[in-house]
Amino acid sequence: MVKYCRKCDTATPDENEFCGKCGGQDFLCPEEQSTKPSRVVYVPSDHGWTKTSAVVVAVMLIVTAGLGLFAVNLVNSAHVSWYVHSTHFAYDVDIVVYINGKQVGTFEDLKPGYYYYPSRYYDYSFPIWDDSAVIEIKAVSYGGGLGSQTDTKTIVVHHNGKYSVDLYV
């Protein structure tokens, strides 16, 4: 059987003389236990929030989100395009173009003596705190009877600049 402490309302085995939670010695008698109402727990309805703290949190979230969106656009960029000329004389070649090691264009079956010019430019981004950036543009040809050939150009780009490079492979 179980008895309940009058001080903290904790259930304690009958054989214990003291409450296991608060150490009290005053327990409900068996008649009181049968009429004891079920335990009610009080939960404050306002959860400690005030209107001021809610407004402060909302403003902080809006400002943080705004800064995040603003930071996305904190880069400089330059528009880079290229012409890749085939120096092969007998066979078609496949071309891969890289900017700073990142593949940015491909073209298959470029005819001997022809050139490849993409219909759109590559938008190269660099940090806003840099006035300019040095980039390496490289074209690599595969096939064509002469084996793989590479041409590389290094240029300095500035924010909103438009650049065109000729590469021969």
C-alpha positions as CSV (number, residue, x, y, z in Angstrom):
1,M,0.0,0.0,0.0
2,V,1.0,3.6,-0.5
3,K,0.6,6.7,1.6
4,Y,0.8,10.4,0.5
5,C,2.9,13.1,2.2
6,R,0.8,16.1,3.3
7,K,3.7,18.5,2.6
8,C,4.6,17.6,-1.0
9,D,1.9,15.1,-2.0
10,T,4.5,12.4,-2.9
11,A,3.5,8.7,-2.8
12,T,5.6,6.8,-0.3
13,P,5.6,3.1,0.6
14,D,3.7,2.3,3.9
15,E,6.8,1.0,5.6
16,N,8.7,4.3,5.3
17,E,8.5,6.7,8.2
18,F,9.8,9.7,6.2
19,C,8.8,11.1,2.8
20,G,11.4,10.1,0.2
21,K,11.1,13.6,-1.4
22,C,10.9,16.2,1.4
23,G,11.7,14.2,4.5
24,G,8.3,15.0,6.0
25,Q,6.6,12.7,8.6
26,D,3.0,13.8,8.2
27,F,1.0,11.5,5.9
28,L,-2.6,11.4,4.9
29,C,-4.6,8.8,6.8
30,P,-6.3,6.0,4.6
31,E,-9.7,7.7,4.8
32,E,-8.2,11.0,3.5
33,Q,-6.4,9.1,0.7
34,S,-9.6,7.6,-0.7
35,T,-11.2,11.1,-0.9
36,K,-8.0,12.8,-2.1
37,P,-8.6,14.6,-5.4
38,S,-6.4,13.8,-8.4
39,R,-3.3,15.9,-8.6
40,V,-3.6,19.2,-10.5
41,V,-0.5,20.8,-12.0
42,Y,-0.6,24.6,-12.6
43,V,1.0,25.9,-15.8
44,P,1.3,29.6,-16.2
45,S,-0.6,30.9,-19.2
46,D,1.8,33.6,-20.3
47,H,4.9,31.4,-20.4
48,G,7.0,34.4,-19.2
49,W,6.7,36.3,-22.5
50,T,5.8,39.9,-22.5
51,K,4.7,42.0,-25.5
52,T,8.0,43.9,-25.4
53,S,10.1,40.7,-25.5
54,A,8.0,39.3,-28.3
55,V,8.5,42.5,-30.4
56,V,12.2,42.5,-29.7
57,V,12.6,38.9,-30.9
58,A,10.5,39.6,-34.0
59,V,12.6,42.7,-34.9
60,M,15.8,40.7,-34.4
61,L,14.6,37.9,-36.7
62,I,13.6,40.4,-39.4
63,V,16.9,42.2,-39.2
64,T,18.8,38.9,-39.3
65,A,16.9,37.7,-42.3
66,G,17.4,41.1,-44.1
67,L,21.1,41.0,-43.5
68,G,21.2,37.4,-44.8
69,L,19.5,38.5,-48.0
70,F,21.7,41.5,-48.3
71,A,24.9,39.4,-47.8
72,V,23.9,37.1,-50.7
73,N,24.5,40.0,-53.1
74,L,27.8,41.2,-51.5
75,V,30.0,40.0,-54.4
76,N,31.6,41.6,-57.4
77,S,31.2,40.0,-60.7
78,A,32.7,40.1,-64.2
79,H,31.3,38.8,-67.5
80,V,33.7,36.5,-69.3
81,S,33.2,35.0,-72.7
82,W,35.6,33.0,-75.0
83,Y,36.3,31.9,-78.5
84,V,38.0,28.5,-78.8
85,H,39.6,28.1,-82.3
86,S,40.5,24.6,-83.6
87,T,44.1,24.4,-84.8
88,H,43.5,20.8,-85.9
89,F,43.5,20.2,-89.7
90,A,42.0,16.8,-90.2
91,Y,39.6,15.7,-87.5
92,D,36.9,17.1,-85.3
93,V,37.7,17.7,-81.6
94,D,35.9,17.9,-78.3
95,I,36.5,21.0,-76.2
96,V,36.3,21.6,-72.4
97,V,36.7,25.1,-71.0
98,Y,37.7,25.9,-67.4
99,I,37.9,29.0,-65.4
100,N,40.1,28.7,-62.3
101,G,39.8,24.9,-62.5
102,K,36.0,24.9,-62.7
103,Q,34.5,23.4,-65.8
104,V,32.3,26.1,-67.4
105,G,31.7,25.0,-71.0
106,T,31.9,22.0,-73.4
107,F,31.6,21.6,-77.1
108,E,31.6,18.3,-79.1
109,D,32.8,17.8,-82.6
110,L,34.4,21.2,-83.4
111,K,35.4,21.0,-87.1
112,P,39.0,21.7,-88.1
113,G,39.6,25.4,-88.6
114,Y,36.3,26.4,-86.9
115,Y,35.8,28.2,-83.6
116,Y,33.4,27.7,-80.7
117,Y,31.7,30.7,-79.1
118,P,29.1,30.0,-76.4
119,S,25.8,31.9,-76.8
120,R,26.1,33.2,-73.3
121,Y,28.8,34.6,-71.0
122,Y,30.1,33.2,-67.8
123,D,29.5,35.4,-64.7
124,Y,32.6,35.1,-62.5
125,S,32.0,36.3,-58.9
126,F,34.6,37.4,-56.4
127,P,34.5,39.0,-52.9
128,I,33.1,42.5,-52.6
129,W,36.2,43.7,-50.7
130,D,38.5,42.9,-53.7
131,D,38.6,45.5,-56.5
132,S,39.7,42.9,-59.0
133,A,40.5,39.2,-59.4
134,V,43.0,37.3,-61.5
135,I,41.4,34.4,-63.3
136,E,42.8,31.6,-65.5
137,I,40.8,30.5,-68.5
138,K,41.9,27.2,-70.1
139,A,40.6,25.3,-73.1
140,V,41.5,21.6,-73.6
141,S,40.9,19.7,-76.8
142,Y,40.5,15.9,-77.0
143,G,40.8,13.9,-80.2
144,G,41.5,15.5,-83.5
145,G,44.4,13.3,-84.5
146,L,47.0,15.6,-82.7
147,G,46.1,14.4,-79.2
148,S,45.1,16.6,-76.4
149,Q,46.1,20.3,-76.6
150,T,45.7,23.1,-74.1
151,D,45.7,26.9,-74.3
152,T,45.6,29.0,-71.1
153,K,45.1,32.8,-70.7
154,T,45.4,34.7,-67.4
155,I,43.5,37.9,-67.1
156,V,42.6,40.5,-64.5
157,V,38.9,41.2,-64.2
158,H,37.1,44.1,-62.5
159,H,33.6,44.5,-61.1
160,N,31.0,44.8,-64.0
161,G,33.7,44.3,-66.6
162,K,33.1,42.4,-69.8
163,Y,36.0,40.3,-71.1
164,S,36.5,38.1,-74.2
165,V,39.4,35.7,-74.6
166,D,40.6,33.8,-77.7
167,L,42.0,30.3,-77.1
168,Y,43.6,28.1,-79.7
169,V,43.7,24.3,-79.4
